[in-house]
Amino acid sequence: MSVIAILIFFSVLVAAAFLAAFIWAVKSGQYEDRYTPSVRILFDDDAEGINKNTEKKD
């Protein structure tokens, strides 16, 4: 029975650590940009590099 109490104590301790990390991330501004992640896949970052490499030079 004491093993279960120890496991419960450590699980509550880990949960509290994750909650503290989440609160710290929210307060430090990690979740302020809601628009960019939803449209990031639509942006083609390497379009210029691909076009430059595939063009034929005469």
C-alpha positions as CSV (number, residue, x, y, z in Angstrom):
1,M,0.0,0.0,0.0
2,S,2.9,2.4,0.7
3,V,4.1,1.9,-2.9
4,I,0.8,3.2,-4.3
5,A,1.1,6.3,-2.0
6,I,4.6,6.9,-3.3
7,L,3.5,6.6,-6.9
8,I,0.6,8.9,-6.4
9,F,2.9,11.4,-4.7
10,F,5.4,11.4,-7.6
11,S,2.6,11.5,-10.2
12,V,1.1,14.6,-8.5
13,L,4.6,16.1,-8.4
14,V,5.2,15.5,-12.1
15,A,1.7,16.9,-12.9
16,A,2.5,20.0,-10.9
17,A,5.8,20.5,-12.7
18,F,4.1,20.2,-16.1
19,L,1.4,22.7,-15.0
20,A,4.2,25.1,-13.8
21,A,6.0,24.8,-17.2
22,F,2.7,25.4,-19.0
23,I,2.0,28.5,-17.0
24,W,5.5,29.8,-17.5
25,A,5.2,29.3,-21.3
26,V,1.9,31.2,-21.4
27,K,3.3,34.1,-19.4
28,S,6.5,34.3,-21.4
29,G,4.5,34.7,-24.7
30,Q,5.0,31.3,-26.3
31,Y,1.3,31.1,-27.4
32,E,0.7,34.7,-28.6
33,D,1.0,34.0,-32.3
34,R,-2.1,32.2,-33.3
35,Y,-2.2,33.1,-37.0
36,T,1.3,32.1,-38.4
37,P,1.2,28.3,-37.5
38,S,-2.1,27.8,-39.3
39,V,-0.9,29.2,-42.6
40,R,2.8,28.3,-42.4
41,I,2.3,25.3,-44.7
42,L,1.0,27.7,-47.4
43,F,4.2,29.6,-47.6
44,D,6.9,28.3,-49.9
45,D,10.2,29.3,-48.3
46,D,12.5,27.6,-50.8
47,A,10.7,28.7,-54.0
48,E,13.5,31.1,-55.1
49,G,16.2,28.5,-54.5
50,I,14.3,25.8,-56.5
51,N,13.7,28.1,-59.4
52,K,17.2,29.2,-59.6
53,N,18.6,25.7,-59.7
54,T,16.2,24.4,-62.3
55,E,16.6,27.2,-64.8
56,K,18.6,26.3,-67.9
57,K,21.5,28.6,-68.7
58,D,22.3,28.9,-72.4
